[in-house]
Amino acid sequence: MRLLDGRAMAAEIGRHVLDEVAVLAEAGVTPTLAVVLPGDDRAALSFARVIEQTAGRVGVACQRHQLSGKPDELTDTLGRLAADPAVHGILAQTPLPAGMTADEVGARIPAAKDVDGMNPTSLGRLALGLPAFAPATAEAVVEILRRGDVPMAGARACVIGRSPVVGKPVALLLLAEDATVTICHSRTRDLATVAHEADIVIAAVGRPRLVGAGFVRPGAAVIDVGTNVTDGGLAGDVDADAIADVAGALTPVPGGVGPVTTMLLLRNTIQAAHRAR
């Protein structure tokens, strides 16, 4: 089985990002990403730190906005960042304050600065095949397949999970690559049988080690989006040991989708900075 090394792919993307940052610097522009933390969630804070560290390595400015969990404070902060011409990308972390929905918060991020595809307009444009920022995790899945030389055109792809953050947008992105896509979820009958028919399996359901050998046809490429905290440590949605002798390729957890996602957030910020000039 071949490992699809997300860290190596992220480093390769990062080299191109550095070149684009240099182009912007010549024009007197510093690409700037604002990361908004609505509360004190530890996982969100940890991810924000990863973004900051990665941004520092490639020359993207990263602002962290730590809030107290009040809805009005989040609304006011997003409004201020939306109006600030020095801020090119906005990322609102979850969990959100009680009573606030992702689509409500996303709608307050202008599509031009929506580097993680949170605005409903962004997803709508994605569905229509129009230019838009896709959710970075979904975009990372397709980026890994492309860089891993996994054929998508004509391939049968099974997406396990239908969230608006990964499942639905990754299905749209795969369709744009001419894959034939099946979206599975908690009500799918004979899930393992359906997945076993696919050339590409995307596991994004948030259940540790759900995908075992019975889900994977020989030689299939498996992208594990899951990051589940268990008593034994971090675990993906795929049982890597169980499919090792079956799958043709697999993303590790950690070190697979995550690093590419982070780098694509920064790449999207740079693209937003170019468009704002």
URFEN-V305617 format. One line per field, one symbol per residue. ss: DSSP state (h for helix, s for strand, l for the rest). phi: phi as a letter, one per 40 degrees, with the letter a starting at -180 (. if undefined). burial: # if it has 16 or more other C-alpha atoms within 10 Angstrom, else .. Layout:
ss: ???
phi: ???
burial: ???
This chain:
ss: lssslhhhhhhhhhhhhhhhhhhhhhlllllssssssllllhhhhhhhhhhhhhhhhhllssssssllllhhhhhhhhhhhhhlllllsssslllllllllhhhhhllllhhhllllllhhhhhhhhhlllllllhhhhhhhhhhhhllllllllsssssllllllhhhhhhhhhhlllsssssllllllhhhhhhlllsssslllllllslhhhlllllsssslllsssllsssllslhhhhlllllssslllllhhhhhhhhhhhhhhhhhhhhl
phi: .ccccccccccccdcccdcccccccccgbbcbbbbbbcabcccccccccccdcccccbgccbbbbcbcgcdcccdccccccccccccbbbbccbccddgbbccccdccbddcbccbfccdccccccccgcdaccdcccccdcccccccfccbcgccbbbchbcccbdccccccccccgccbbbbaccccfdccccccccbbbbabgbdfccbcccbcdgccbbbccbbcbcchcbccbcdccbdcbccaaccbcgbcdccddccdcccccccccccc
burial: ..#####.##..##..##.##..#....###########....##..#..##.##..#####.##...#.#..##.##..##....#######.###....#..##.################..##....##############..#.#.#..########.############.#.###.##......##.#############.######.####.#########......######..##.#########.###################...
